Amino acid sequence: MEVMCSTSVRTRCDLEEALRFISSLGYDKADVVMVDGWVHINPTDLVKDFKGTIARVEWLFSRYGVYPWSCDMGTSMQLHERSAELDAQRVRETKAVVDFCRYFGIKIAGIQPKAKIWDGVWEEYVDRCVQSVREMKEVGDASGVNMIVELHVNSPFETLDQCAYLAEKIPDLQYAYDASHFVMQGYDIRETEWILRKAAHIHLRDSAKGRMQTPFGEGTMDFDWLLGKLREIGYGAHFSLEFLEYRDDEKGDLASDIKNMHAKLREYFDV
């Protein structure tokens, strides 16, 4: 069981600054954000120049003594965007991420489902997304990398009904479980226990209704239930401390948030 820090702690900076900050907190493992067009590594760059991109990021990992343990990836197109050309490009990007994972010994890659966009029948829209996830999972399965889905607010898999629909369509799919996406929608996280039991990776941060993130201790996240339930069901995978970099108009101290979140985690797990 490992505890790592997500590179999301520096979403307005490049990978080097994210790794520098993570290293300053005393962590040597990172959950690397690889959402194309956002941060910190673009799957399209891996497709265009795999060796060059690997050499650049490997040098950064070595310089700061922080190494990738998992990743959170998103392709250059939305899941619902499907055509022969787009599907082939999605597979190429997924294969490149899987090759990245194999190079660094990463066993888990989270699929960030990106935006919630539809203008037609909801089931048809989500079915297209499900098909894309299924194809991405097949790429990972073929190489021993577990492609899991982060059930995410403002995505095709946002509500509990939408999450259940995905689970019905791909029964053996596992998840990156982040309770903040449900808390901010006003759900009681006890309703998400069935998702928790299918989790292969856990993201942790405090949150409240209408707010994906709050400073630790200021939100309404029931960590005692969450961590207690994980211990009860025998969760044995990994945790990512995924506090997002605060905007200039927000108040918060990421270093304290991460320290306090890790301390809370230690109340339930030997990490």
CORBEL-V830885 format. One record per residue. PHI is phi in degrees with one decimal (NA if undefined). PSI is psi in radians with two decimals (none if undefined). D_CENTER is the distance of its C-alpha to the mean C-alpha in Angstrom with 1 decimal. Layout:
((PHI,PSI,D_CENTER) (PHI,PSI,D_CENTER))
//
This chain:
((NA,2.26,17.1) (-123.7,2.65,15.3) (-118.7,2.25,13.9) (-132.1,2.96,12.2) (-112.1,2.35,11.5) (-77.4,2.52,8.6) (-69.0,-0.04,10.5) (-63.4,-0.20,9.6) (-64.6,-0.24,12.9) (-138.3,1.33,14.7) (-85.2,-0.20,13.6) (-103.4,0.17,17.3) (-129.5,2.97,18.1) (-81.2,3.09,17.8) (-60.3,-0.66,16.1) (-59.6,-0.81,19.3) (-66.3,-0.64,19.4) (-62.5,-0.80,15.8) (-67.1,-0.66,16.9) (-60.1,-0.78,20.3) (-66.5,-0.76,19.0) (-61.4,-0.74,16.8) (-61.9,-0.68,19.9) (-65.0,-0.39,22.1) (-85.9,-0.13,20.3) (94.4,0.21,21.2) (-96.7,2.53,17.9) (-118.4,0.16,18.1) (-132.1,2.49,14.6) (-131.1,2.57,11.5) (-97.3,1.88,7.8) (-92.0,2.22,8.6) (-78.9,2.18,7.5) (-132.3,0.90,9.4) (-93.8,2.01,9.7) (-59.9,2.30,13.4) (86.4,-0.04,15.7) (-119.2,-1.73,13.6) (-146.1,2.92,12.6) (-108.3,-0.30,12.9) (-130.6,2.22,13.8) (-87.9,2.18,14.8) (-54.6,-0.57,14.9) (-65.3,-0.55,18.4) (-67.8,-0.63,19.5) (-65.3,-0.65,18.8) (-66.1,-0.77,20.9) (-72.5,-0.70,23.6) (-150.2,1.37,24.0) (-62.9,-0.88,22.0) (-62.8,-0.73,24.4) (-67.2,-0.74,24.7) (-66.4,-0.75,21.0) (-60.4,-0.78,20.5) (-61.0,-0.72,23.6) (-65.1,-0.86,22.5) (-74.1,-0.56,19.1) (-64.6,-0.65,20.7) (-62.6,-0.73,23.4) (-65.8,-0.76,21.0) (-58.6,-0.78,19.3) (-67.2,-0.70,22.9) (-60.9,-0.71,24.2) (-100.1,-0.02,22.0) (64.2,0.52,21.6) (-122.8,2.18,17.8) (-120.9,2.60,16.3) (-71.4,2.29,13.0) (-112.2,-0.49,12.0) (-154.3,3.02,8.6) (-145.6,2.76,6.7) (-122.1,1.83,4.2) (-115.9,2.67,7.3) (-145.9,2.39,9.6) (-80.4,3.03,13.3) (-73.6,-0.25,16.2) (-117.3,2.79,17.2) (-72.3,2.72,16.1) (-61.4,-0.59,15.7) (-80.5,-0.21,19.0) (-80.6,1.89,20.9) (-131.3,2.32,22.8) (-163.9,2.95,25.9) (-56.9,-0.74,27.1) (-69.4,-0.82,26.3) (-66.3,-0.70,22.8) (-63.2,-0.70,21.9) (-65.9,-0.70,23.3) (-68.3,-0.65,21.4) (-62.2,-0.74,18.0) (-64.9,-0.72,19.0) (-60.8,-0.78,20.1) (-66.1,-0.70,16.9) (-65.0,-0.74,15.0) (-61.0,-0.68,17.7) (-64.5,-0.71,17.5) (-66.0,-0.73,13.8) (-61.8,-0.71,15.0) (-64.2,-0.68,18.0) (-58.4,-0.81,16.0) (-60.9,-0.79,14.3) (-64.3,-0.66,17.8) (-61.0,-0.72,19.4) (-97.9,0.09,17.4) (74.8,0.43,17.4) (-81.8,2.31,13.7) (-100.9,-0.29,13.5) (-128.7,2.30,10.0) (-129.8,2.11,7.9) (-86.1,2.37,5.0) (-91.7,2.05,6.8) (-86.3,1.99,6.2) (-74.8,-0.04,9.6) (62.8,-2.52,11.0) (-81.0,2.74,14.4) (-96.1,1.79,16.6) (-136.3,2.07,19.8) (-156.7,2.66,22.8) (-135.7,0.36,26.5) (-141.1,-2.50,27.8) (-74.1,2.22,27.6) (-58.9,-0.80,24.3) (-60.5,-0.69,24.4) (-66.1,-0.71,25.2) (-62.1,-0.88,22.3) (-67.5,-0.59,19.8) (-61.0,-0.64,21.6) (-64.8,-0.74,21.0) (-62.6,-0.74,17.2) (-61.7,-0.74,17.5) (-62.0,-0.69,19.7) (-64.9,-0.76,17.2) (-61.3,-0.75,14.5) (-59.4,-0.76,17.4) (-66.6,-0.67,18.5) (-66.7,-0.71,15.2) (-62.1,-0.70,15.0) (-62.2,-0.65,18.6) (-61.9,-0.81,18.0) (-64.8,-0.78,15.7) (-57.9,-0.65,18.2) (-66.7,-0.34,21.0) (-119.2,0.14,19.8) (79.7,0.36,18.4) (-110.9,2.17,14.7) (-81.1,1.85,12.8) (-85.7,1.96,10.8) (-112.4,2.90,8.8) (-114.6,2.32,7.7) (-87.4,2.02,5.6) (-75.3,2.02,8.9) (-132.1,2.40,9.1) (-62.2,2.62,12.3) (57.4,0.72,14.3) (-138.9,3.06,13.0) (-63.5,-0.33,15.1) (-120.9,1.25,13.4) (-105.8,-0.98,14.1) (-82.4,2.87,17.1) (-64.3,-0.59,17.8) (-64.0,-0.74,20.3) (-66.9,-0.69,17.9) (-63.2,-0.72,15.5) (-65.5,-0.62,18.7) (-63.3,-0.77,19.9) (-61.7,-0.75,16.9) (-63.8,-0.62,17.5) (-67.5,-0.68,21.2) (-75.6,-0.59,20.8) (-129.4,1.44,18.7) (-61.0,-0.54,19.7) (-92.0,0.15,18.3) (-73.1,2.42,14.7) (-108.6,3.02,12.2) (-132.0,2.68,9.1) (-91.7,1.94,6.0) (-92.8,2.11,8.2) (-130.8,1.78,8.1) (-63.6,-0.36,11.9) (-60.5,-0.53,12.1) (-70.4,-0.38,11.6) (-93.2,-0.68,14.6) (-60.7,-0.75,16.6) (-67.6,-0.36,16.8) (-86.3,-0.09,18.2) (93.5,0.15,20.8) (-74.6,2.60,19.9) (-80.0,2.13,21.1) (-65.9,-0.21,18.2) (-63.0,-0.43,20.8) (-70.7,-0.24,20.6) (-100.9,0.22,17.1) (-57.7,-0.64,18.4) (-62.9,-0.55,18.5) (-72.5,-0.74,14.7) (-55.0,-0.66,14.5) (-72.3,-0.22,16.9) (-110.2,0.28,14.8) (-82.8,2.37,11.6) (-108.2,-0.09,10.9) (-160.1,2.48,8.3) (-121.5,2.26,8.5) (-102.7,2.41,7.2) (-127.0,2.32,10.6) (-169.7,2.84,12.5) (-87.0,2.71,15.6) (-161.1,3.07,16.2) (-153.9,2.93,19.2) (-57.8,2.22,20.4) (82.6,-0.05,19.9) (-135.4,2.01,17.8) (-64.4,-0.54,14.0) (-142.2,2.42,14.8) (-131.2,2.81,18.1) (-55.8,2.53,19.6) (-57.0,2.30,19.3) (92.9,-0.19,22.2) (-102.0,-0.10,22.8) (-94.6,-2.93,20.5) (-115.1,0.19,21.2) (-62.0,2.25,18.4) (-90.2,1.44,20.3) (-66.9,-0.54,18.9) (-65.4,-0.71,22.0) (-67.8,-0.83,21.5) (-60.5,-0.92,17.8) (-71.5,-0.62,18.4) (-64.4,-0.70,21.8) (-67.1,-0.71,20.6) (-61.1,-0.74,18.1) (-64.9,-0.70,21.1) (-62.9,-0.71,23.4) (-85.4,-0.02,21.5) (78.8,0.58,21.3) (-57.8,2.25,17.5) (-130.3,0.28,17.6) (-93.1,-2.32,14.1) (-129.6,2.85,12.0) (-122.9,2.42,10.7) (-119.3,2.19,8.6) (-84.1,1.85,10.5) (-115.2,0.93,8.5) (-76.1,2.30,11.6) (-82.0,2.59,11.9) (-57.3,2.28,15.1) (-72.0,2.49,17.9) (-72.1,2.90,20.0) (-62.9,-0.45,23.7) (-92.9,0.14,24.8) (-110.7,2.62,22.6) (-103.7,2.31,23.7) (171.1,2.70,21.6) (-125.2,1.77,21.5) (-60.2,-0.71,18.1) (-59.8,-0.74,19.9) (-69.3,-0.72,21.5) (-55.9,-0.84,18.4) (-67.2,-0.75,16.7) (-60.2,-0.80,20.0) (-70.4,-0.63,20.7) (-65.5,-0.73,17.3) (-65.4,-0.67,17.9) (-63.1,-0.70,21.5) (-64.5,-0.72,20.6) (-60.8,-0.65,18.5) (-67.3,-0.30,21.5) (-67.3,-0.37,23.7) (-118.6,-0.42,22.2) (-134.7,2.62,21.0) (-85.9,1.39,22.7) (-133.3,none,20.1))
//
